[in-house]
Amino acid sequence: MVRAEGDRRRSGSVSVKKDFVEILGIKTFYAQAGDGALPVVLLHGSSPGACTEVSWPRNIDAIADAGFTVYAFDQPGFGDT
């Protein structure tokens, strides 16, 4: 599922920014939510179907609601990366 860069959607109770960043030449999809002072980075596993939008929606909401800034990205070969 490819999204437009800068897409912002609501996932549960928080607004989730969905975008791409280039890392070592790879266009990498990520989601960011919350505005807390401390970041939390979520890394999905390598099981079939693993990706940010499948693995983390409930976690992103809960962690952002707890006052953190959440970053979740799709590793190369998964999701939109």
Secondary structure as UniProt FT lines:
FT   TURN            5..6
FT   STRAND          7..11
FT   TURN            12..13
FT   STRAND          14..23
FT   TURN            24..25
FT   STRAND          26..33
FT   STRAND          39..43
FT   TURN            48..49
FT   HELIX           52..55
FT   HELIX           57..65
FT   TURN            66..67
FT   STRAND          69..73
FT   TURN            76..77
FT   TURN            79..80
//
